Amino acid sequence: MPWQQRAQAAGGWFQREEAIMGTAISVQLWAAQRADANAAMSAVMAEMHRIDRSMSPFKPESELSRINRNAAQWPVHVSEEMFGLLQRAVQFSRLSAGAFDITYAGAGHLYDYREHVRPSEEALAAARQAIGYRHLLLDPVARTVCFAREGVRIDLGGFAKGHAVDNATAILRRHGVAHAIVSAGGDSRVIGDRRGRPWTIAIRHPRRPGEVVAVLPLEDVAISTSGDYERFFEQDGVRWHHLIDPKTGKSPTSIHSVTILAADGLTAEALSKSVFVMGVKDGLRLVESQPGVDAVVVDAAGVLHCSSGLLGGAASQQ
C-alpha cells in the first residue's frame, strides 16, 4: 500500500489558512479522512467569513455598520448574536471599570496606523465626549440598541476574533474533531491535545523579533495576546498603537504585551484588552479575581509578570 494511503488509513494532520477579518485565520486538526478534514475546515472558514460580513466596521453593509449609522437616531433591531455580544461587552466594561469599552471607536477611528495619522488634542477631546459604555442603551425585550448621544461609535475588535474562534471550535466538535487548534491573529483556542502531548504556543518578545518570552503548554483552553507591536507607528519617540484607553483616547504605555488564558476565546480576548489598559497591578488583580483565568504580562521595562496559576511552572520562561 502506498505511504499516502497508509497515512490516510491511519489518520493525519490537516491544515488550512486564509486571510479573513484583517488577519490570518488558520485551523489545524487531526482527522481519519481527508474528506472529513476538508469539510470541517471549510465550515470553519465559512463561519469566519460570516462573522466578518456581520461585524466588520469597514463593510458598509455589515450589521455593525448599520448600528453605527442609525443607532443615534432610533433604536436599531439587531440579531440575537449581536445583542448577546453587546450585553457581554457591557459586562466586561463594568468588570474592568471601563478599561474595556467598545465605544472606544469614537477615538479609535481617528487613527490611521499605515499613514501615521493621529488626531489632534482638540479632536480627541471632542471624541471622548461620545466614549462610554453607558451611552449604549440595550432593550432585551425588543432586542434593540440605541446610542444615547450623537457621535457614539462601536467596534467589536476587542473580542470579535475571540468570539470567532469559539464558534469555530464548536463547529469542529460537531464534526467530531477531538484534536485541533484554531487561530485568528493573536487569538487561539485548542481542542484536546496533540494526540498525547500538549499544544505549545510561544509568546513573542514584544521588542525582539524572532525571540519569545515564554512557552505555554495548552489543552482545551483559549489564549489571547494583545501587544503594542501589532499595528503602530512612532512619532517623537512615542509609540501610537491600536490598543486604546477609552478614558484618554490614546495608547497606554505601561505594558508591551498581555497574554490571557481562559476557558473561552471571547473572555480571553476581552481580558487581554482590559489588562493592557489597566496596567500590571490592577490588571493582574482583575485576573486573579476570575476563576480559571491566567495571565502573562510584559511591562514597558521588559519585565515578565505571571498570575498565580502560572507561577508553578505552567509557563516555561525563555
C-alpha positions as CSV (number, residue, x, y, z in Angstrom):
1,M,0.0,0.0,0.0
2,P,1.5,3.4,-1.0
3,W,2.5,5.5,2.0
4,Q,-0.1,8.1,1.2
5,Q,-2.9,5.5,1.5
6,R,-1.4,4.2,4.7
7,A,-1.3,7.7,6.2
8,Q,-4.8,8.3,5.2
9,A,-6.0,5.0,6.7
10,A,-4.3,5.8,10.0
11,G,-5.5,9.4,10.0
12,G,-3.4,12.5,9.9
13,W,-3.0,16.2,10.5
14,F,-4.5,18.7,8.1
15,Q,-4.2,22.5,8.0
16,R,-5.7,25.4,6.2
17,E,-5.0,29.2,6.3
18,E,-6.9,32.2,4.9
19,A,-6.8,35.9,5.3
20,I,-10.1,36.9,6.9
21,M,-11.2,39.7,9.3
22,G,-8.0,41.6,8.5
23,T,-5.8,38.8,9.9
24,A,-4.5,35.3,9.3
25,I,-7.1,32.6,10.1
26,S,-5.7,29.1,10.5
27,V,-7.0,25.7,11.5
28,Q,-5.1,22.6,12.2
29,L,-6.8,19.3,13.1
30,W,-6.5,15.6,13.2
31,A,-8.9,13.6,11.1
32,A,-9.2,10.0,10.0
33,Q,-10.0,11.0,6.4
34,R,-9.0,14.0,4.2
35,A,-12.7,14.5,3.2
36,D,-13.7,14.8,6.8
37,A,-10.9,17.3,7.5
38,N,-11.8,19.4,4.4
39,A,-15.4,19.5,5.4
40,A,-14.6,20.6,8.9
41,M,-12.0,23.2,7.8
42,S,-14.4,24.6,5.1
43,A,-17.1,25.0,7.7
44,V,-14.7,27.0,9.9
45,M,-13.7,29.3,7.2
46,A,-17.3,29.8,6.1
47,E,-18.1,30.8,9.7
48,M,-15.2,33.3,9.8
49,H,-16.4,34.9,6.6
50,R,-19.9,35.1,8.1
51,I,-18.7,36.9,11.2
52,D,-16.6,39.2,9.1
53,R,-19.6,40.2,7.0
54,S,-21.6,40.9,10.1
55,M,-19.1,42.6,12.4
56,S,-16.6,44.4,10.2
57,P,-16.5,48.2,10.7
58,F,-15.1,48.5,7.2
59,K,-18.0,46.9,5.3
60,P,-20.9,49.4,4.8
61,E,-23.4,46.5,4.6
62,S,-22.4,44.8,7.9
63,E,-24.7,44.7,10.9
64,L,-22.1,46.7,12.9
65,S,-22.0,49.5,10.3
66,R,-25.8,49.6,10.2
67,I,-25.8,50.1,14.0
68,N,-23.2,52.9,13.8
69,R,-25.2,54.7,11.1
70,N,-28.6,54.6,12.7
71,A,-28.4,54.0,16.5
72,A,-28.1,57.6,17.4
73,Q,-31.3,58.4,15.6
74,W,-33.5,55.5,16.6
75,P,-33.4,52.0,18.3
76,V,-31.9,49.5,15.9
77,H,-33.2,45.9,15.9
78,V,-30.2,43.5,15.9
79,S,-29.6,39.8,15.6
80,E,-29.6,37.6,18.7
81,E,-25.9,37.0,18.2
82,M,-25.1,40.7,18.0
83,F,-27.3,41.6,21.0
84,G,-25.6,38.9,23.1
85,L,-22.2,40.3,22.2
86,L,-23.3,43.8,23.1
87,Q,-24.5,42.5,26.5
88,R,-21.2,40.8,27.1
89,A,-19.4,44.0,26.1
90,V,-21.2,45.9,28.8
91,Q,-20.5,43.2,31.3
92,F,-16.7,43.4,30.6
93,S,-16.9,47.2,30.8
94,R,-18.3,47.0,34.2
95,L,-15.9,44.3,35.3
96,S,-12.9,46.4,34.1
97,A,-14.2,49.7,35.4
98,G,-14.4,51.0,31.8
99,A,-10.9,49.8,30.6
100,F,-12.8,47.6,28.1
101,D,-15.3,49.7,26.2
102,I,-16.5,49.1,22.6
103,T,-17.3,52.8,22.3
104,Y,-13.6,53.5,22.2
105,A,-14.1,53.5,18.5
106,G,-15.2,57.2,18.7
107,A,-11.4,57.9,19.1
108,G,-10.0,54.8,17.5
109,H,-11.3,55.6,14.0
110,L,-9.4,58.8,14.1
111,Y,-6.1,57.0,13.8
112,D,-4.5,55.7,10.6
113,Y,-1.6,53.5,11.5
114,R,-0.5,52.8,8.0
115,E,-0.4,56.6,7.2
116,H,1.0,57.6,10.6
117,V,-2.0,59.8,11.3
118,R,-3.2,60.6,14.8
119,P,-5.9,63.0,15.9
120,S,-5.2,66.4,17.4
121,E,-5.8,67.1,21.1
122,E,-9.0,69.0,20.1
123,A,-10.3,66.2,18.0
124,L,-9.6,63.7,20.8
125,A,-11.3,65.9,23.4
126,A,-14.4,66.0,21.2
127,A,-14.3,62.3,20.6
128,R,-14.1,61.5,24.3
129,Q,-17.5,63.1,24.8
130,A,-19.0,60.2,22.9
131,I,-17.0,57.4,24.6
132,G,-18.6,55.5,27.4
133,Y,-20.4,52.2,27.6
134,R,-23.3,53.9,29.4
135,H,-24.1,55.5,26.1
136,L,-25.3,52.1,24.9
137,L,-29.0,51.6,25.6
138,L,-29.9,48.0,25.2
139,D,-33.5,46.8,25.2
140,P,-33.6,43.0,25.7
141,V,-37.4,42.7,25.1
142,A,-37.3,44.5,21.7
143,R,-33.7,43.3,21.1
144,T,-32.6,46.8,20.1
145,V,-29.6,49.0,20.7
146,C,-29.7,52.8,20.8
147,F,-27.0,55.4,21.3
148,A,-27.7,58.0,24.0
149,R,-25.9,60.7,22.0
150,E,-24.6,61.7,18.6
151,G,-21.1,60.7,17.8
152,V,-21.1,57.3,19.6
153,R,-19.5,54.6,17.6
154,I,-18.8,51.0,18.4
155,D,-16.2,48.5,17.3
156,L,-16.1,44.8,18.2
157,G,-12.4,44.4,17.5
158,G,-11.9,43.9,21.2
159,F,-13.4,40.4,21.2
160,A,-14.8,39.6,17.8
161,K,-11.9,37.3,16.9
162,G,-12.3,35.6,20.3
163,H,-16.0,35.0,19.5
164,A,-15.0,33.7,16.1
165,V,-12.6,31.1,17.5
166,D,-15.2,30.0,20.0
167,N,-17.7,29.4,17.2
168,A,-15.1,27.7,15.1
169,T,-14.2,25.2,17.8
170,A,-17.9,24.5,18.4
171,I,-18.2,23.7,14.7
172,L,-15.2,21.4,14.8
173,R,-16.6,19.5,17.8
174,R,-19.9,19.0,15.8
175,H,-17.8,17.5,13.1
176,G,-16.3,15.0,15.5
177,V,-12.9,16.6,15.8
178,A,-11.1,15.9,19.1
179,H,-7.7,17.4,18.5
180,A,-7.4,20.9,16.8
181,I,-6.2,24.5,17.1
182,V,-8.0,27.5,15.6
183,S,-6.2,30.8,15.4
184,A,-7.3,34.3,14.4
185,G,-4.3,36.6,14.7
186,G,-3.4,36.7,18.3
187,D,-6.4,34.7,19.4
188,S,-6.4,30.9,19.5
189,R,-8.4,28.1,21.0
190,V,-7.4,24.5,21.3
191,I,-9.5,21.3,21.4
192,G,-7.9,18.4,23.3
193,D,-4.1,17.9,22.9
194,R,-1.8,17.0,20.1
195,R,-2.6,13.3,20.5
196,G,-0.5,12.5,23.6
197,R,1.3,15.8,24.2
198,P,0.1,19.4,24.8
199,W,-0.2,22.1,22.2
200,T,2.5,24.7,22.7
201,I,2.2,28.4,22.0
202,A,5.1,30.7,22.3
203,I,4.6,34.3,23.5
204,R,6.7,36.5,21.2
205,H,9.1,39.0,22.6
206,P,7.4,42.4,22.1
207,R,10.7,44.1,21.1
208,R,13.0,41.4,19.8
209,P,11.8,39.9,16.5
210,G,12.2,36.1,16.4
211,E,12.5,35.8,20.2
212,V,10.0,34.5,22.7
213,V,9.4,35.3,26.4
214,A,7.6,32.2,27.4
215,V,6.2,28.9,26.0
216,L,2.8,27.7,27.2
217,P,1.7,24.1,27.1
218,L,-2.1,24.0,26.4
219,E,-5.0,21.7,26.3
220,D,-8.7,22.6,25.9
221,V,-8.2,26.3,26.5
222,A,-8.3,29.7,24.8
223,I,-5.4,32.1,24.6
224,S,-5.3,35.7,23.5
225,T,-2.3,38.0,23.2
226,S,-2.6,41.8,22.8
227,G,0.6,43.7,22.0
228,D,1.7,47.2,21.2
229,Y,3.7,45.8,18.2
230,E,0.7,44.6,16.1
231,R,-0.4,47.9,14.5
232,F,1.6,51.0,15.4
233,F,3.7,53.9,14.3
234,E,6.2,56.1,16.2
235,Q,6.4,59.9,16.3
236,D,8.7,61.9,18.5
237,G,9.7,58.9,20.5
238,V,6.1,57.9,21.3
239,R,4.5,54.6,20.0
240,W,0.9,55.1,18.9
241,H,-0.7,51.6,18.6
242,H,-4.1,50.2,18.1
243,L,-4.9,49.4,21.8
244,I,-6.7,52.5,23.0
245,D,-7.5,53.6,26.6
246,P,-11.2,54.6,26.4
247,K,-10.7,57.3,29.1
248,T,-7.9,59.1,27.1
249,G,-8.4,58.0,23.5
250,K,-4.6,57.4,23.5
251,S,-2.4,54.3,23.6
252,P,-1.4,53.1,27.0
253,T,2.4,53.0,27.6
254,S,3.0,50.9,30.7
255,I,2.7,47.5,29.1
256,H,4.1,45.9,25.9
257,S,2.0,42.7,25.8
258,V,-0.6,40.8,27.6
259,T,-1.5,37.1,27.2
260,I,-4.6,35.7,28.8
261,L,-5.6,32.0,29.2
262,A,-9.3,31.4,29.7
263,A,-12.0,28.8,29.1
264,D,-13.3,30.7,26.0
265,G,-11.9,33.0,23.4
266,L,-14.2,35.8,23.9
267,T,-13.3,36.1,27.6
268,A,-9.6,35.7,26.8
269,E,-9.6,38.5,24.3
270,A,-11.7,40.9,26.3
271,L,-9.5,40.5,29.3
272,S,-6.3,40.8,27.3
273,K,-7.5,44.2,26.2
274,S,-8.7,45.1,29.7
275,V,-5.4,44.3,31.4
276,F,-3.4,46.1,28.8
277,V,-5.3,49.3,29.6
278,M,-5.5,48.8,33.3
279,G,-1.8,48.2,33.8
280,V,0.1,45.5,35.6
281,K,-1.1,45.9,39.2
282,D,-4.8,46.5,38.6
283,G,-4.8,44.1,35.6
284,L,-3.4,41.2,37.5
285,R,-5.8,41.9,40.4
286,L,-8.6,41.6,37.9
287,V,-7.2,38.3,36.5
288,E,-6.8,36.8,40.0
289,S,-10.5,37.6,40.7
290,Q,-11.6,35.5,37.7
291,P,-11.8,31.7,38.2
292,G,-9.8,29.7,35.6
293,V,-8.1,32.8,34.1
294,D,-4.3,33.3,34.0
295,A,-2.1,36.0,32.5
296,V,1.4,36.6,31.3
297,V,2.3,40.4,31.1
298,V,5.4,42.0,29.7
299,D,5.7,45.6,31.1
300,A,7.3,48.6,29.5
301,A,10.6,47.7,31.2
302,G,10.6,44.2,29.6
303,V,9.8,42.6,33.0
304,L,7.7,39.4,32.9
305,H,4.7,39.1,35.3
306,C,2.6,36.0,35.7
307,S,-0.6,35.3,37.5
308,S,-0.5,32.9,40.5
309,G,-1.9,30.0,38.4
310,L,1.2,30.1,36.2
311,L,3.9,30.6,38.9
312,G,4.1,26.9,39.5
313,G,5.8,26.4,36.2
314,A,3.0,26.0,33.7
315,A,4.8,28.6,31.6
316,S,8.4,27.9,30.8
317,Q,10.3,31.2,30.7
318,Q,12.8,31.7,27.9
